């Protein structure tokens, strides 16, 4: 993996990245658990209304 610069936070889109409709996408829970383990601040965004 290539690291451009050390990360200070992580921002993730929600709809279509972590879930679709009412269901979490495959691997979403595991990915979030891994990201939470980094202790980096997590922020979530979405453009659904």
N, C-alpha and C positions, 0 to 999 in steps of 0.2 A: 504494500500500500504506500502511496506517495502522500506525505503530509506537507502541505504548502506552508502552513503556519500553525502554531499551537492553537487549539480551539479554546474559546472562552465561554461558549454557550452553543446549544443546538436548538434550531427552530425546525419544526416539522409541520407539514400540512396534514390535515386530518382526513377529510373525505377523499377516498380513492387511494390513499397512502396507508392509513392505519385501519380504516373501515370502509365498507361499502354497504349502504343501507343500514340496517340494524346490526350487521355482522362484522366482527373484527376480521381483517384479512389474514390469510395464513402467515404465520411468523411474526405478526405485529406485536403480540404480547411478549414473545421472546426477545424481539428487538428492543422494545421499551425496557424490559428488565436489564438487558445489557447496557443500554444507554444510562439508565438510572444508576447502575453500578459504577459509572465513571465519575460520579459526583459533579458533573457539569450541569449548569442550569438548563432545564428543558423548557421550551416555550412551544405552544401549539397555535396554529392559525388555520383558518378555513375561509373559503369564499362562497360557501353555500348559504342560502338565505331561508 
